[in-house]
Amino acid sequence: MLHIRRFVKGTDEPVYVDVLNAAGKDDEFWRAITVDEFLLEQQRPGFDFDGRFIAELEGRPVSVVHAGVDRARTDGQGFIRFGVIPEFRGREVERKLVETALDELRARGMTSAQTGTESAKEDYVRLFEELGFERVRVFSLMEMDLAEVPRDVGENKEVTIRPLRLDVDEDIILFDRLHNEAFSEHFNFRPHTLEETRHRLLDNPYLQQREYSFAVLNGGAVGYVSISIDEKYNLERNTRIGWVAVIGVLKPYRRAGVGTSLMLHAIENLKARGMSRALLGVDDTNTTRAIGVYEKVGFTVKRKDFVYQRSL
Protein backbone atom coordinates (compact mmCIF):
# COMPACT_ATOMS: atom_id res chain seq x y z
CA MET A 1 0.00 0.00 0.00
CA LEU A 2 1.25 3.44 -0.96
CA HIS A 3 0.95 6.01 1.82
CA ILE A 4 1.46 9.69 1.02
CA ARG A 5 2.06 11.93 4.01
CA ARG A 6 2.97 15.54 4.57
CA PHE A 7 6.57 16.52 5.11
CA VAL A 8 7.34 17.25 8.76
CA LYS A 9 9.65 20.25 8.98
CA GLY A 10 12.60 19.73 11.30
CA THR A 11 12.33 15.95 11.06
CA ASP A 12 12.01 14.83 7.44
CA GLU A 13 14.85 16.79 5.80
CA PRO A 14 17.26 13.79 5.72
CA VAL A 15 14.52 11.51 4.35
CA TYR A 16 13.55 14.01 1.65
CA VAL A 17 17.18 14.52 0.59
CA ASP A 18 17.87 10.77 0.52
CA VAL A 19 14.91 10.18 -1.79
CA LEU A 20 15.85 13.09 -4.06
CA ASN A 21 19.38 11.73 -4.40
CA ALA A 22 18.20 8.18 -5.07
CA ALA A 23 15.62 9.42 -7.60
CA GLY A 24 18.25 11.46 -9.44
CA LYS A 25 20.79 8.67 -9.87
CA ASP A 26 19.89 8.05 -13.51
CA ASP A 27 19.85 11.75 -14.41
CA GLU A 28 23.15 12.66 -16.03
CA PHE A 29 23.01 16.18 -14.62
CA TRP A 30 21.98 15.45 -11.04
CA ARG A 31 24.52 15.37 -8.26
CA ALA A 32 23.90 14.37 -4.69
CA ILE A 33 22.88 17.24 -2.44
CA THR A 34 23.44 17.41 1.29
CA VAL A 35 20.98 18.21 4.03
CA ASP A 36 22.96 21.39 4.74
CA GLU A 37 22.55 22.52 1.13
CA PHE A 38 18.84 21.73 1.30
CA LEU A 39 18.53 23.84 4.45
CA LEU A 40 20.54 26.71 2.98
CA GLU A 41 18.23 26.83 -0.03
CA GLN A 42 15.34 27.48 2.33
CA GLN A 43 16.93 30.84 3.18
CA ARG A 44 16.24 32.09 -0.33
CA PRO A 45 13.84 35.06 -0.23
CA GLY A 46 10.31 33.91 -0.95
CA PHE A 47 11.22 30.22 -0.68
CA ASP A 48 8.07 28.10 -0.45
CA PHE A 49 8.36 25.24 1.99
CA ASP A 50 4.72 24.24 2.12
CA GLY A 51 3.16 21.64 -0.17
CA ARG A 52 5.79 18.92 0.32
CA PHE A 53 4.89 15.25 0.62
CA ILE A 54 6.69 11.95 1.08
CA ALA A 55 5.30 8.73 -0.39
CA GLU A 56 6.02 5.46 1.42
CA LEU A 57 5.57 1.94 0.14
CA GLU A 58 5.35 -0.66 2.92
CA GLY A 59 6.93 1.86 5.24
CA ARG A 60 9.83 2.72 2.94
CA PRO A 61 10.12 6.26 1.49
CA VAL A 62 10.13 5.84 -2.28
CA SER A 63 9.21 9.25 -3.69
CA VAL A 64 8.70 12.91 -2.88
CA VAL A 65 6.66 15.70 -4.41
CA HIS A 66 6.46 19.46 -3.97
CA ALA A 67 3.31 21.35 -4.93
CA GLY A 68 5.07 24.70 -4.96
CA VAL A 69 3.71 28.23 -4.94
CA ASP A 70 5.66 31.35 -5.86
CA ARG A 71 4.08 33.90 -3.56
CA ALA A 72 5.37 36.78 -5.67
CA ARG A 73 3.38 35.63 -8.70
CA THR A 74 -0.09 37.01 -9.33
CA ASP A 75 -1.20 34.65 -12.10
CA GLY A 76 -2.32 31.70 -9.95
CA GLN A 77 0.40 29.45 -11.39
CA GLY A 78 1.57 26.55 -9.19
CA PHE A 79 4.42 24.15 -9.86
CA ILE A 80 4.78 20.39 -9.38
CA ARG A 81 8.21 18.80 -8.92
CA PHE A 82 8.61 15.17 -7.93
CA GLY A 83 11.13 12.38 -7.78
CA VAL A 84 10.65 8.60 -7.66
CA ILE A 85 13.38 6.09 -6.83
CA PRO A 86 13.95 4.23 -10.14
CA GLU A 87 13.02 0.73 -8.96
CA PHE A 88 9.59 1.99 -7.85
CA ARG A 89 8.64 3.78 -11.05
CA GLY A 90 5.72 2.54 -13.05
CA ARG A 91 3.68 1.32 -10.06
CA GLU A 92 1.13 4.15 -10.21
CA VAL A 93 3.33 6.04 -7.72
CA GLU A 94 3.79 8.95 -10.13
CA ARG A 95 0.06 9.26 -10.84
CA LYS A 96 -0.84 9.39 -7.16
CA LEU A 97 1.91 11.90 -6.48
CA VAL A 98 0.71 14.23 -9.23
CA GLU A 99 -2.92 13.88 -8.16
CA THR A 100 -1.93 14.72 -4.57
CA ALA A 101 -0.03 17.76 -5.80
CA LEU A 102 -2.98 18.94 -7.92
CA ASP A 103 -5.29 18.71 -4.92
CA GLU A 104 -2.77 20.62 -2.82
CA LEU A 105 -2.43 23.43 -5.36
CA ARG A 106 -6.21 23.78 -5.55
CA ALA A 107 -6.32 24.01 -1.76
CA ARG A 108 -3.65 26.69 -1.89
CA GLY A 109 -5.73 28.79 -4.26
CA MET A 110 -3.87 28.14 -7.50
CA THR A 111 -5.76 28.18 -10.80
CA SER A 112 -3.25 26.24 -12.93
CA ALA A 113 -0.43 23.73 -12.48
CA GLN A 114 2.81 23.32 -14.35
CA THR A 115 5.28 20.45 -14.45
CA GLY A 116 7.85 19.00 -16.83
CA THR A 117 9.92 16.04 -17.95
CA GLU A 118 12.62 14.97 -20.35
CA SER A 119 11.17 14.11 -23.75
CA ALA A 120 12.75 10.64 -23.53
CA LYS A 121 10.63 9.73 -20.49
CA GLU A 122 7.68 8.57 -22.52
CA ASP A 123 5.85 7.18 -19.48
CA TYR A 124 5.82 10.62 -17.87
CA VAL A 125 4.72 12.25 -21.11
CA ARG A 126 1.85 9.77 -21.35
CA LEU A 127 0.90 10.27 -17.67
CA PHE A 128 0.72 14.06 -17.93
CA GLU A 129 -1.38 13.91 -21.06
CA GLU A 130 -3.76 11.38 -19.45
CA LEU A 131 -4.15 13.76 -16.50
CA GLY A 132 -5.18 16.62 -18.76
CA PHE A 133 -1.89 18.49 -19.07
CA GLU A 134 -1.00 20.19 -22.35
CA ARG A 135 2.51 20.72 -23.64
CA VAL A 136 3.17 24.46 -23.57
CA ARG A 137 6.93 24.71 -24.08
CA VAL A 138 9.93 22.82 -25.36
CA PHE A 139 13.39 23.52 -23.98
CA SER A 140 16.73 22.36 -25.36
CA LEU A 141 19.70 21.33 -23.28
CA MET A 142 22.70 22.21 -25.43
CA GLU A 143 26.38 21.34 -25.13
CA MET A 144 29.67 22.35 -26.67
CA ASP A 145 33.18 20.92 -26.76
CA LEU A 146 35.59 23.60 -25.55
CA ALA A 147 38.64 22.27 -27.39
CA GLU A 148 38.37 25.17 -29.83
CA VAL A 149 36.56 28.43 -29.17
CA PRO A 150 35.44 30.06 -32.44
CA ARG A 151 36.24 33.57 -33.56
CA ASP A 152 34.68 35.98 -36.03
CA VAL A 153 31.19 34.49 -35.88
CA GLY A 154 29.31 37.76 -35.69
CA GLU A 155 30.44 39.17 -32.36
CA ASN A 156 30.22 42.93 -31.89
CA LYS A 157 33.82 44.17 -31.91
CA GLU A 158 32.84 47.42 -30.18
CA VAL A 159 31.55 45.62 -27.08
CA THR A 160 33.78 45.46 -24.03
CA ILE A 161 33.23 42.99 -21.23
CA ARG A 162 33.72 43.85 -17.59
CA PRO A 163 33.10 41.74 -14.48
CA LEU A 164 30.28 42.37 -12.03
CA ARG A 165 31.85 43.41 -8.72
CA LEU A 166 30.02 41.55 -5.99
CA ASP A 167 31.26 44.00 -3.35
CA VAL A 168 29.86 47.02 -5.21
CA ASP A 169 26.16 47.58 -4.57
CA GLU A 170 25.72 49.62 -7.75
CA ASP A 171 26.72 46.58 -9.81
CA ILE A 172 24.17 44.38 -8.06
CA ILE A 173 21.47 46.97 -8.68
CA LEU A 174 22.56 47.19 -12.34
CA PHE A 175 22.41 43.40 -12.72
CA ASP A 176 18.90 43.37 -11.20
CA ARG A 177 17.70 46.02 -13.65
CA LEU A 178 19.26 44.37 -16.68
CA HIS A 179 17.84 40.97 -15.80
CA ASN A 180 14.31 42.25 -15.26
CA GLU A 181 14.36 44.27 -18.49
CA ALA A 182 16.01 41.62 -20.66
CA PHE A 183 13.70 38.81 -19.55
CA SER A 184 10.40 40.69 -19.28
CA GLU A 185 8.97 38.89 -22.34
CA HIS A 186 10.22 35.40 -21.49
CA PHE A 187 8.14 32.38 -20.59
CA ASN A 188 7.28 32.11 -16.87
CA PHE A 189 9.09 35.35 -16.07
CA ARG A 190 8.17 37.54 -13.16
CA PRO A 191 10.34 40.44 -11.95
CA HIS A 192 12.92 39.62 -9.29
CA THR A 193 13.21 41.82 -6.25
CA LEU A 194 16.56 43.34 -5.38
CA GLU A 195 16.63 41.14 -2.27
CA GLU A 196 16.22 38.04 -4.45
CA THR A 197 18.95 39.22 -6.80
CA ARG A 198 21.39 39.83 -3.94
CA HIS A 199 20.75 36.36 -2.58
CA ARG A 200 21.15 34.81 -6.02
CA LEU A 201 24.50 36.53 -6.55
CA LEU A 202 25.97 36.11 -3.10
CA ASP A 203 24.47 33.05 -1.41
CA ASN A 204 24.02 30.17 -3.86
CA PRO A 205 24.70 27.02 -1.79
CA TYR A 206 25.52 24.74 -4.73
CA LEU A 207 28.05 26.53 -6.94
CA GLN A 208 31.66 26.90 -5.90
CA GLN A 209 32.70 28.94 -8.96
CA ARG A 210 30.56 31.68 -10.47
CA GLU A 211 31.24 34.80 -12.46
CA TYR A 212 28.97 37.51 -13.82
CA SER A 213 29.98 39.90 -16.58
CA PHE A 214 28.46 42.95 -18.26
CA ALA A 215 28.55 43.84 -21.96
CA VAL A 216 29.33 47.55 -22.28
CA LEU A 217 28.55 49.51 -25.43
CA ASN A 218 28.76 53.29 -25.87
CA GLY A 219 29.52 53.68 -22.18
CA GLY A 220 26.53 51.74 -20.85
CA ALA A 221 25.80 48.15 -19.84
CA VAL A 222 23.46 46.58 -22.40
CA GLY A 223 23.63 42.91 -21.43
CA TYR A 224 25.17 40.35 -19.12
CA VAL A 225 26.24 36.73 -18.89
CA SER A 226 26.99 34.39 -16.01
CA ILE A 227 28.92 31.16 -15.84
CA SER A 228 28.84 28.57 -13.08
CA ILE A 229 30.82 25.48 -12.16
CA ASP A 230 29.65 22.89 -9.65
CA GLU A 231 32.91 21.35 -8.51
CA LYS A 232 31.11 18.72 -6.45
CA TYR A 233 29.23 17.57 -9.54
CA ASN A 234 32.43 17.36 -11.57
CA LEU A 235 34.12 15.35 -8.84
CA GLU A 236 31.15 13.01 -8.42
CA ARG A 237 30.77 12.44 -12.17
CA ASN A 238 34.48 12.52 -13.02
CA THR A 239 33.99 15.21 -15.63
CA ARG A 240 34.87 18.86 -16.32
CA ILE A 241 31.75 20.72 -17.36
CA GLY A 242 30.61 24.26 -16.72
CA TRP A 243 27.39 26.09 -17.45
CA VAL A 244 26.52 29.26 -19.24
CA ALA A 245 23.92 29.85 -16.57
CA VAL A 246 22.08 32.86 -17.95
CA ILE A 247 22.55 35.49 -20.65
CA GLY A 248 20.44 38.57 -21.30
CA VAL A 249 20.60 41.47 -23.75
CA LEU A 250 18.40 44.56 -23.69
CA LYS A 251 15.88 44.56 -26.52
CA PRO A 252 17.28 47.55 -28.50
CA TYR A 253 20.68 45.83 -28.73
CA ARG A 254 19.61 42.38 -29.85
CA ARG A 255 20.73 40.95 -33.19
CA ALA A 256 23.72 43.31 -33.13
CA GLY A 257 26.35 40.81 -32.03
CA VAL A 258 26.15 41.66 -28.33
CA GLY A 259 24.85 38.23 -27.34
CA THR A 260 27.52 36.54 -29.45
CA SER A 261 30.24 38.59 -27.74
CA LEU A 262 28.89 37.58 -24.34
CA MET A 263 28.70 33.91 -25.32
CA LEU A 264 32.28 33.87 -26.59
CA HIS A 265 33.46 35.50 -23.38
CA ALA A 266 31.58 32.92 -21.31
CA ILE A 267 32.96 29.86 -23.08
CA GLU A 268 36.48 31.30 -23.10
CA ASN A 269 36.14 31.83 -19.36
CA LEU A 270 34.99 28.25 -18.79
CA LYS A 271 37.85 26.91 -20.88
CA ALA A 272 40.35 29.03 -18.96
CA ARG A 273 39.04 27.45 -15.76
CA GLY A 274 39.88 24.00 -17.07
CA MET A 275 36.45 22.93 -18.32
CA SER A 276 36.22 20.62 -21.31
CA ARG A 277 32.49 21.03 -22.03
CA ALA A 278 29.97 23.83 -21.69
CA LEU A 279 26.22 23.39 -21.28
CA LEU A 280 23.20 25.67 -21.29
CA GLY A 281 19.43 25.51 -21.42
CA VAL A 282 17.22 27.48 -23.80
CA ASP A 283 13.53 27.91 -24.58
CA ASP A 284 13.19 26.81 -28.22
CA THR A 285 10.60 29.49 -28.97
CA ASN A 286 11.72 32.45 -26.88
CA THR A 287 11.28 35.87 -28.38
CA THR A 288 15.02 36.53 -28.75
CA ARG A 289 15.67 33.47 -30.96
CA ALA A 290 18.69 32.84 -28.75
CA ILE A 291 19.07 29.25 -29.90
CA GLY A 292 20.47 30.56 -33.19
CA VAL A 293 23.23 32.45 -31.37
CA TYR A 294 24.17 29.34 -29.41
CA GLU A 295 24.32 27.21 -32.54
CA LYS A 296 26.48 29.82 -34.23
CA VAL A 297 29.19 29.63 -31.56
CA GLY A 298 29.20 25.83 -31.58
CA PHE A 299 26.48 24.47 -29.29
CA THR A 300 24.39 21.48 -30.37
CA VAL A 301 21.21 20.05 -28.85
CA LYS A 302 21.81 17.20 -26.41
CA ARG A 303 18.22 16.59 -25.27
CA LYS A 304 14.73 18.10 -25.23
CA ASP A 305 12.66 18.86 -22.14
CA PHE A 306 8.89 19.38 -22.20
CA VAL A 307 6.86 21.73 -19.99
CA TYR A 308 3.22 20.80 -19.32
CA GLN A 309 0.40 22.86 -17.90
CA ARG A 310 -3.26 22.34 -17.00
CA SER A 311 -6.09 24.33 -15.50
CA LEU A 312 -7.24 23.56 -11.98
Secondary structure by P-SEA (a helix, b strand, c coil): cbbbbcccccccaaaaaaaaaaaaccccccccccaaaaaaaaacccccccbbbbbbcccccccccccccccccccbbbbbbbcccccccccaaaaaaaaaaaaaaaaaccccccccccccaaaaaaaaaaacccccccccccccccccccccccccccbbbbbbccccaaaaaaaaaaaaaaaccccccccccaaaaaaaacccccccbbbbbbbbcccccccbbbbbbcaaaaaaacbbbbbcccccccccccccaaaaaaaaaaaaaaaaacccbbbbcccccccccaaaaaaaabbbbcbbbbbbbbcc
